[in-house]
Amino acid sequence: MGLVTLSVVLSSGAGESGISVPSAVRPMAMVPKALPSLPHSFAAGQWECEPQIVLEALDLQTLAAEDAEAVAAGEKALRIGVVRQLPNRITARGSAAPASLGGWSVLADGSRVWCTTLRADGAHGIRVHFEDVELPEGCEIRVFDTEDPTVVRGPYNSVSMRNREAFWSGALFAQTVTVECWVPRGSDPTRAAFSIGKVVHLYRTPGTIRLKEGNCHNDVSCYPGWDAASRGVAGIGVFYEANYLYCTGCLLNDLDDSTWVDFFLTGTHCVANQSQASDTEFYWFFQTATCNGAPPSLAAVTVTEGGADYLAGQTYETGNDFALLRLRSPSPDGATYVGWSTSRPSYTETLTCIHHPDGAYKRISFSKLDAIDPDFWFVNFTDGVTEPGSSGAPLFDATGKLIGQLVGGSSSCETGGGIDAFGRFDVTYKAIKGWLTGNGTPQQPELIGPFGTYPGVVFRDKRFGGGEPLPDVCGTFSMNITKRGRITAKVVLQGRSLSFRATGWQGVTEDNDYYVRMQRSSGETLELWVNWIMAYGRLSGGSLGNEEVLIEAAYHVFADREDNYAQADLARLRGYYTVSLYPYDVLSYGAAQEEPQGSGYLTMTVGLRGSVRIAGVLADGTRVSQASTLLLFGDYGSMASVPFFQPLYRRAGGIGAMLWIAPNTGVVDTDWSEDWFVRWDKPSSGPDGFEALLMPCGGYFGKGAVLPATEYWLCAQTNDVAYYVSGSAVLPQYEALPYAVSVMSTGTRLVIEKGIKPVKDGDAYVYIGANSALATLSYSPMTGIYKGRFNQYYDYDNGRRLVHRSMRASFAGVVTQVRHPDFAKFPEGMGHYLLSENNPEFRLLRIKRSFWIDLIAAP
């Protein structure tokens, strides 16, 4: 629902032209009026005015600041409310309903009624969300204004709800409402059940919002020639994520004079899918009775509840931003079914828009055609403008026929005019003409879904040792979708790579996710649900046997150089990162007890278009490298992620993780608090092998940065790697291991103190000086990587003389400049050193024992 960026291209377009339909008004006798349905608890005096649940007032200052940002961005959909969670969920299940949140009462006619009251302090209105709904035949739910019980929404029953298990009640413009459930005599109340966990809190009421300029807008009632058309235009209340929006739309006439189908046209950025359409409500005749007269209260206008069927739609990215709905409850008497035309307007004629600016009563604005592109008319307003709340409003040509619906633009009262974009109806008609022909078999619109590149990860739950299953990144995923719907996907797993192809989507869910199912001849089946932000799915069958793995991917937004928000995020994320891989837990597979205890490391370079180069060395000396892609699963400004998986050990093992980068701090993490680690598996070829959970510690690294003028200590972990002589194990000289060896920083260099060789003193060798292991050290200020070697000594008597033997240990690690606060006390540099195992029992396995060796700032 962001700003629509207008790119004006002079073009003739490719719509369908030459068809028009006049406006029409349905005869009043065709829809009988129902008598008002008052709450049973009110009639029996059983309702409770004191609320059982109270929500505190909202922070209106913060909401106003957010709304101002949306207006500045050109948003034409108006936010009027937010979804709020109740502090205590209300659950009603027959006679078991808790008395503290409402209770059942038996009425004089033998029926039963349950009611509870809730209040949202400062609210201009409330909508209540019902979940887990089970209603026996005849059972009804109502929601009414506690202070005026004659104002009711409902009744809702199994027929009107179409057996939906969740729905939103209609809006009541009050801050205190009562929920009632009524079960008729003879019905079992224990079968009636529902719960309430959230409400919409309307923090402003459309129609009471102060317009920016009092004389900017034109009252539609001052233009009698537009009276009929105006009565087909309605305001709509619709959900978008955790927000409640106000838009405009209109009834649409069809080509069948014998029917009165309530087709309704608006923008898909207002109503994007069936889930939103199901809970949309429509506000009719919100306009003055006389020119510049007093407008009615929105609470007093005719409302159509029950939602709508989402028949067709195209987004701004894939088309002209339209949504065609079909009301599930009849439109009111007197509403006009607006006529339309697929003809192209001229540059000289006056074009007219009827709309609800800022959610206020109906206004009319006049404009001229400014430019054309294949999907949009661009108009320049000459008298009046549009505002947030006008989104989806109809654009009429000089003959009074609809030719488009409002998408967005720059017009406002503050600017005194501006250019807006309207989706071309001649383009819309090509997608919806099957619904308007009235032939009983409407043509289904072509599924024009998302397109672009979607990189991601493959993961599963896998037990670590004999414990609970933990998340395990076990592969990478990539998908490319063309504008024509050609889909190619590739999954890289530990032991194999799988490719899939398909042409066209196979369906669309209520949440507007496009579905495709692809199967290889070898039996592997890939199912995907894709939208413009992300893709998710599952892979099973074939070579996977009984295993099923999951897939999550994100649209590669950083590759879009026209997306200024994404490029701003990328600018903060680009650069070089160093990450130590600290061993959180390591389990060996066999008697060799191969458990790396040192820290490996990764370096990451985030470049143009979100490309990522990963390289590093694991704690057993295994080198890793991978080309990856920076992903954004959330909103702009949120943490970005880097998929990482590489098969190792001849594709029998591997390492994988989803690495996250915080754009504001540069910290790299894996969400390990939720059990997401870097998982590292080396298979067993006998008594060896291990599995490990690693925690990343590091972040952004400034290449060539001058080191603090301080002293570091090189400290190595004590080890028990023995040297075997004639079947006997000789333990190392522990006192000779590097510990607190001085390393001085000078500018960008690290200089280790000079070593002193051990000397023989009588029948023993003496190790004097901190660096008797003769450790060497090299450091690169451009990579943060340090490397070196040292000696590990073994002294033993072979029966003739004292033998002084040394084994060379190599080490490597990385310096981190930025770390997560939980790692603030960790060493500045973390690494590992390796010693070859020469135990005859395991010698053929060529195991290299791994231990930590760190650079620590001297106290």
N, C-alpha and C positions, 0 to 999 in steps of 0.2 A: 504494500500500500504506500509505497514511497512516491516521490516526485516522478512524474512522467517527463522525461527529457524530450523536448520537441525538436526534431530535425526536419526542416522543411525542404522537400524535394518537389520541384515542379514536374508533374507527370500526369498523364491522362488517367491512370489507374486501370484496374482490371476487374471492376465490379460488373454486376448484371444490371442492365438499364432497360428503361422503357415500360416498367410495370408500376401501376399505382392502385391504391385502394382508398376509398373515402372513409371518413370517420362515421361512426354509428353509435346509437345509444340503445341499449336493450330495453324492450318494453317492461314496465314495472311489474306487471302481473306474473312474469315468469319466475320470480323468486319470492315466495311467500315469506312474510316476516314472522320470526319466532318471538314468542312472549319472553320477557326478561326472566332469567332463572336466578332467583335470590338464594343466598346460602341457607341451608337447612338449620345450621347452628344459630344464625341470626333470627330466623323465624321462631325458633324455640327458646331464644334468649340464652343460648349455651356458649356463646363465643367469649373469649377472654381478651380484654383490652390491654392488660399488662403483658409486655413481651417476655417470652422465655429466653430469647437470645437477642443480644444487642451488639451491633457492630459500631465501633468508634468512628468518629468523623474522619474523612479522608484529608490528606495534606493537599489542599487545593492549590497552594502556591507551586508545589512541584508539578502537579498536573497541568497547571496553566503554562509553566515553562516548557513542558513537553509539547503541549498543543501549539505554542508559538513557534517552536522549531518546525513542526509539521506544516504550518501555514507558510512559513518562510521558504520551505522546500517545494511549495506549489501543490500541496495535497488538497484534493477537492472532496475527499470523504471526511466527514466531521465526527470526531470522537465525542460521545456524550456520556459514556459510562465505562466502568471497568468491572471485571469479574472479581469477586471477593470470596475467599473460603470462609465458611462458618467456623467459629472456634470449637463448636461441638456439632458433630453430624447428627441430624435428626433422622431417626429410623422409626418407621411405623410398620408393624407387622401384626395385624389382628389385635387380639387382646393383650399381646405381649408388648405393646408400645409403652415406653417409659412415661410415667405420669409427669415427670419433671419437664418433659418436652411435649406435652400434650397427652390427652387421654381420651378413651372412648366413653360415650354417654348413650343411653338408650332413650329414644324419643317416644312420644305418646303413641305413635302409630306402629311401634315395634321396630322401626329402623334404628340404625346406629350411626353416630357421627363422631368423628375424631377431629380435633383442631388444635393448632398451635399458632402462636403469634411471634413475629420477629420484627426488629426495627434496625434500620441503618441510619444512624444519626446524621442529619444534614442532607439526606438523600432527597432528590427531586422525584425519584421514582425507583421501582424495584421490579426485577424479573426473577423468578424462583426456578431453580434447576432441580428436576426430579430424576432420580436414577433407580435402577432395579425395580421398575414398576411392574406390579402384577395386580390386575383388577378383575375381579369376577364379574359376570354379567350383571348389568344394572348399577354397578359401583361407579361413583363419580368423584372427581377431585375439582375443587374450586379454590381460587385465591381471590381475596377481596380486601378492599381498603378498610382497615380496622375502624377508622373514624367515621367512614360512610359505607356501611356494608351493602348499600345498593349498587356500588361500583364494583363489578365482579368480572373476573376473567375465568372462562370455562362455561359450562362444565366440560371436563376432560374425561373421556371414558375409553374403553377398549376399541370402540368403533372409530371415534374421532381421532384417536392417537394412532390408528392403523397398526395396533399391537406393538408400537415402539416401546422399548424398555427404558428410554431416557428422552426427556423433552424439556423445553423451557416454557414456563407460563408466559402469558401476555404481560405487557408492562402495565403496572399500576403507578400512577403519578402521586405517590404518597411515601412517607418514610416509615410507616408501620403497616404491615400487611398480615393477614391471617390466612393460614392454609387449612382447608377443610377436606376431609374424606368422608363420604357418605355411603353407607351400605344399606340397601333396601331390606325390608323384612323378608325373611326366607333365604337370604344369601348368607353364606358363611363368612363372618368378618375375619376369620383367621387366614383366609385366602387373599385378603387385601394387604398389599405390602408396597412400600416405596421408601426411599431415603432422600434426604436433602443435604447436600454438602456445600453448595455455593449459591450465590445470588449475583445478579447484576445490580450495581449501585450507580444509578444515574446521578452524576454530580452537577449536571446542568440539563435544563429542559429545552428542547428545540422550541423556538418561538419566544423565549424569554431572554435569549442571548442578545446583548446590545451590539448592534451592527457598527462597523467601523465608521461609516459615513451615513448620516441619517437621510440625505437626499440622493444617495447614489443609486438606489434601487427603485424600480417602477412596480407599483401595485398592479397585479394582473387584472383586477376588477375595474381598473380605469380604461381597459381596452375591451369593450363589449364584443368586438369581432373575434376575440380569442377565448370567449367564455366556454364554448363547447370543448375546445381542445384542452383547456386548463382543467376540466373536470375528469380528464383521463390521466392526469399527472398525480402521482402520490409520493409521499415520503415513505421511506422504509427504514426499519431498525434491524440491524444485522450484526452478527458476531464476527470478529476477526481476532483469533487467538484469545488473549485475555482482555480484549477491548470490545466495546459496544459502539457501533458506528451509525451515523445517519446519512443516508443517500437519497437520491431521487430516481424515479423511473416512471413508466407509463404503461397503461393497457394498450394492447396492440390488436388491431382488427385483422381478420383473416380473409381468405378467398371463398369461404362457404357462408352464404347468406342464411342458411337454415340452422346454423348453430351459433352459440354464444360461449366460446371457449375463452377463459380468462388467461390469455397469453400476456406476459408482462416483460418489458424490455428495460434493462439497466446495464451497468458496467460490470465486467467480471472482477474488477478490482474492488467492487462493492460486495458482490455475491460470487464466490469463486468455485463453489462445489455444492454437492447435494447436502453435505453436513450443515453448511451455512444456510442453504435455502430452506431446510426443514424447520428452522426456528426463526425465520424472517417474518416480521409482521408489517402490515401496510396501513398507512394513515391517509385517509381520504378527505377531500374538501377542506383542507387546512388553508383557508383563504378568507378574505374579507367579503362581506355581503354587498358592500357599496364601495365606491372609489375612495381609497384612503380612509376607510372606516376602521372600526376597532376589530382586530382579528380575534377569532375564538381561541380558547385554551386548547392545547393539544390533547388534554385529557377529555375534552368534550367532543372531539371529532370522531367520525366513524372509523373503526379499526377492524381489519380483517386478520384474524389469527389463523393458526393451523399450518403456516408455512407454505411452501411451494415445491413443485417438482422442478429439478434443474434439468432442462431439456438439452441445452447446447450452450457453448461458450468458447471464446478464444481470448487468450491473454494479450497484453500489449506486445509481448515478445513474439508471439506466434500469429498475431492477426490484428484485429481492430478493437480489441477490448470490449466485447459485448457478452451479455448473459441473457439467455431467454428462459423465463420461468413460466410455470403454469400454476396458478393459485389453487390450493387444495380446498379452500372455502370460497364461496361466491363473492365476487365484487359487489359493492352496494348499488342499489337503484340510483339511477342518474349519472353513473360513471360512464364516460365516453370511451369507446374503443377507437383509439387514435388511428386515423388513416396514414398511409405511408406511400412513398414513391422511391423507385430505384433510379430515377433520372438524376443527372448531374446538375447542380445549381450553376447559375451564371455569376460572374464577378460583379454584376451591377445590381442584382436583386437583394432585397433585405431579407436576412435570415433571422429567425426568432428562436429564443430558448426560454422555456417555462420551467421554473425550478424553485428549490427551497434553499436560498442562500443562508448560510450559518444556521440551517435548520429552522429558519423563520417561516412565516406564512408565505404563500405562493407569490412569486415575482416574475416579471417578464423582462427580457433583455434583447436588444437588437444589434445586429452585426452585419458585416460584409465578408464575403469569401476572400481570404488573403492568399492561400496557396493550397495545393493538393498533393498528396502522395498516394501510393496504391492502397493504403488502409485508412487514411484520415482526411477529413476536411479541416483546414486551419482557418479560423475566423478571427476577425479583428472587431472588437465591440465598439460601437459608436454611441450607444445609449444604454446604460446599465452594464452590469458585469456578472460574473459568477463568483461564488465563494465556497469554502468547505461546507459540505451538505448538498451542494448542487450536483455532485458526481452522479453520472448515469442519466442526467436529465435529457429530454428530447430536444433535438434541433429541427426546426420546421423551415420549409422553403416558402416562397412568396405565395404559394397556393394553399398553405396550411397543412401540407403533407410532411410527415416525419421523414428526415433524410439522415439522421445520425443520433448518437448518444455521447454525452460529455465524458471525456477521459481525464483531462487535466490541462493545466496551462498556467499562464502568468497573470491573467486578469484578476483584478481585485479593486475594491473601493479605494484603497490606499494609493494605487497607481493610476486610478482614473480611467482604466481601460485595460488593454492587453490582448494577447493572442491565446486562444484556447484550441485544443484538439478535440474533435468529435469523430468517433468511429463511424465510417461510412456505412449507411444501411444497405447500399447496393452490394457491398461485400458481405454484410451480415445475411442478406437474403439468400445468397448462394448456399449458406450453411443451414438455414432454417426453413427453406421453402417447402420441404417435405412436411413440416408441422402446419404450415399455413394453407396448404391446398385442400384440406378437409376430405381427403380421399380414404381415410380410415387406416392407411398404412404409411404413416409418416416416415420419410427418409431419415435415417440416422446420419448426423453430421460426421464428416470425416474426423477421425481422431488425430488432431494436430497437437502433438505433445511436446515435451521438452526436447531440446537438442543440445549438443555440445559434448565436452569431455568430462568424465566422472572417474577420477582415481579414488582408490579406497583400500580397505583391508578385509581379510578373511579371518574370522575368529571362531572360537568354540569355548566351551567350558571343559577343562581337563584337570584331573586330580594331580596335585603335587604330592609325590610320595603316596602315602596311604590316607592323606587328609581330604579336606573338602575340595570340590572342584573350584578352580580359579580361572579367570579369563586367560586365554592363550591366543595370541596373534599367530596364526599358522599359515599365512599366505598374503599375497597382494592381489588387488583387483584393478582392472582398468576397463573402461567402456567408452565408446564413441557412438554418438547418435547424430545422424544427419537430419537436416530439415525435412527430408522426405521420409523419415522414419526408418532408415536402415540402421540396424543396431549390430555392433560388433563388440564382443566382450572377451576378456582373457583373465583367467584365474591361474596364478602361479602358486603351487603348493610345494610342500617339502620334496615330494618324489616325482612330481609331474606338473606339466602345464596344460591347461585345457582352454580351447577356443570355442566360441559360440557365435552364431549369426542368426539374425531374424529380420524380417521386413514388416513393419507396421505393428501397432499396439493391438492387444487382444481385449482390452477393456479399461474402464476407469472406475475407481472406487468412489465412495461418497466423499472422501477427503481429497479428491482430485489427484490421486496417485495413479499414474499410468502403469498398466500391468502387461508383462510379457513373460512367456514361458518358452524356454529353448531346451532342446534335448539333442545330445550327440548320439551317433550311431552306436557308441560304446556304452550307452545307458545313462551317462551323467545328465542330470536335469538341473537347469538353472532357472529359478523364478525370481523376478525382479519387480519392485514397485518403485516408480521414479517420479519425482516432481522437480521443480526448478531449483530447489535447494540441495536435495540429497537423493540418494538411491539406497534401498535396502532390499535384502533378499536372502535366499538360501540355496545351497548346492547340496545335492544328494544323489544316490544311486551310482550305478556303474562301478568304477574303480574305488569309490568311497565305501562300498559295502553297506553296512547298516549305519554308518556315521552320517550326520548332517552338520554342515558348517554354515555359519551366518556371514553375511556381507553387509558392510556399511561403506558408502562412498559419498562424496560431495561434489557438486558442480564446481568445475575448476574456474572459480570466479577471478582468480588472480591472473588468468590468461587474457581477460577482457580489459584491454587498455582504455576502453571508453568508460569503464566503471570507475569513476573518480574515488568513490568510497573504498573500493577494494584496493586501488592503487595507493591510496593514503595509508591503508593498513600495511600493505606490502612494503612501503618505504620504511615503516617502523620495524619491520621484521627482517629486512634484508641484512646480511652480514655473516659473520663467522662465529661459531659456537663451539665451546669445548665442554665435554661431559664425561665425568668419571662414572664407571659402572661398579658401584659398591655392592659386594655380595651380602644380600640380606639373609639368604638361606641357601645352603648347598647340601644335596643328598647324593651319596655315592651309590653305585649299583652293585659293587662286588667287593671282594677281599682286598683289592688294591687300594681301596679308600682314596680314590682320585677325587679330591675335593678342592678345587682352586680357592685359595683364600685371599689372593690379591685382587686388585681392581683393574679391570680393563678400561678402555676409554674409546669414545667416539668423537669425531669432529664433524660439524655440519656447516655447509655453506649454502645460504639461501640467496638465490640470484634472481634475475629477471624472470617475469611471468611465473614466479613461484617455484622455479626449479630448485631442487635440493640435492647436493652431493654429500653423501655420508661415507666416511672412512674411519678406520680404527683398528685396534688390536685388542683381542679378548685376553683374559687373564691366563689362558694356557698358551698364548703366543699365536693363536689363529688370527689371521688378518681378515677383515670384512670391508666391503665397499658396495655401495648401492646408489643408483640414481632414483630419487623419489620426487614427490610433489607436495607442496604446501597446500593444506586443505582448510576450509572454513566451514564448519558445521553449524555455527551459531550466527548471531548478528555481527555486523561490522563492529570492530573494536574488541571482540571477544578473543579467547585463546585460539590460536591456529594449531593444526596438528600435522605431523609428518608420519606417514605409514612406513614401517621399517620391518622387513623380513628378508632373511637370506638363508637358503639351504646351505648346510655345512657337512663336512665329513662324508663326502661323496653322496650327498643328498639323503643321508641316513639320519642326520640331525639338523639343527638349525637354531637361529636366534630371531626373536620377533618382539615388536612392541608398537604401541601407538604413542609417539612422543608429542608432547604438547609444549607450545612456546607462548609465554605471556607477553603480549606486545608492549606493555607498559614497563615491565621489569627486565625482560629478556631471560627470565628463568625457564629452564627446561624441566619438564616433569612428566610423569606417566599416570597421574591420578592413583598413586599407589595406596592412598588411604581407602580407596574402593577396591583394593586387591588387584589393580592393574600394574604389573611389574614388567620389566624386561625379562622374558623367559628364554633360557639358554639350555639346550639339550645336546649332550654328546652321547651317542649310542654305545652300548657295551659290545665289545668283541671278545669278551672273556670275563675276567674279574674286574675290568676297568669300567669307565663310563660314569656319568653323573647327570643330574639336572639341577638347575640353579634359578633362583629368583634374584634379580639384580635391581638396584635402585639407582636411577640417574641422579647425579649431583653435579650441577653446573649450569651454564647459560652463556650469554653473550660474552665474546672475548674481543677486546680491542687490539688488533694486530699492531705489533711494534710499540706497544705501550711501555713507558718507562716503569720499571719495577720500583716499589717502595725501597728506600735506602735502609735496608735492614738485614739481619742475619737469619738464615734458615738452617734447619737441621735436617740432614738426610738420615732417616731412621728406617731400619729394616726389621721385619718380624723374625723372631727366633724360630728356627726350624730343627727338626730331628731327622733330616735326610742323612742316612748313614752311608759310609763307604765300606764296601764288603771286601775283605781280604781272607782268602782261604776259608770262606764260609762264615767268617766272623764279621760282625757289624761294628764299625768304628764310628763313634758319634763326633760331630763337628766341634771345633773349638769355639764355644759360644761367645767368649769374650772378644773374639776377633771380628764378629759381625758388625757391620756399620750401624752405629747408634749414636745419634747426636753429633754426626760429622758436620762440621761447620761449612755452610755454603753462603757466600757473601754476594749480595746483589750490587752491581755497579752499572747504572743506567739500564740497558736492556739485557745485560749479561748476568749469568750466574757462574761463580767461580768456587770450586770445591777446594778445601784445604789439602795441601800436599800430603801424600801418604808416607808412612814410615814402615819399612819392611820389618817383619818379625826377625829377631835374632836369637841364636841358641845360647842359652846360659846354663852350662852344665849339662844335665840330662833332661832339659825341657826347653821349649821355645817360649820366648817372652814377647807378649803383644803390647807394645807401648804406643801411646797416641791413639786418638779417636779413629784415625783412618789407617789402621794397620792392615785392613783388607785391601788397601790400595785401590779404593773406589775411584772411578772416573765419572765425569758428568758433562754432558752437552745439553744445551737448551736453545730452542729456537723461539725468539720473541714473536715471530710471524705465525707460528702454529700453536704455541703453548706447550709443545711436547718436550719432555726431557727423557734422556736415555743415558745409559752407562753400563759399566761392568764393575764387579768386585770379586775378590777371591774368598772362597770358603775353605778353611784349613782343616786337615785331619792329621793328628800326630799319634803315632803308634810305634810300638817296639816289635820288630819282626823277628826277634830272637838274636839278632846280631848287632843291630844298631837302632837308633831312633829315626823313624821315617817321618818326614815333614812333607805332606802332599797337599796340593791345592786343586780345587775344582772351580772353574770359572762360571760365575753366575751373571746373566745379563738381565737388565731391568729396563722398564719403560713406564712412563706415566704422563699425565697431563696436568697443567696448572689451570685452575678455574678462577675467573675474576668475579663471576656472579653465581650465587647459589640460592636455593630455597632457604627461607629462614630456619627451617628445621635442621639444616645442615650448616648453620652459621659457625659451629665450633669444629667442623671437620677440617682436616688439613688443607692448606692451599694447593698442594699438589698431591695426587693420589695415583698409585701405580702398582706394579707387581714385578717380582723377580722370579726367574725360572732356574731350577736345578734338575739335571737329568737323573732319573731314578736308575740306580745300578744294582738293585736287588735282583739276584739271579732268577728269582721266581717270576718277576715281572719285566725283566729286561727286554724281552721280545716285543712288549707292548709299546716301548719307547715313550714312556710317560715322562712328562716334565712337571715336577712339583712346583706349585705356584704359591707365593706368599706376598704379603703387602710390603711395599717400600714407599714411604711418603716424604714429601717436603713439608716441614712444619715450621711456622714462624717461631723463632727462638723467644722464650719469655723474657 
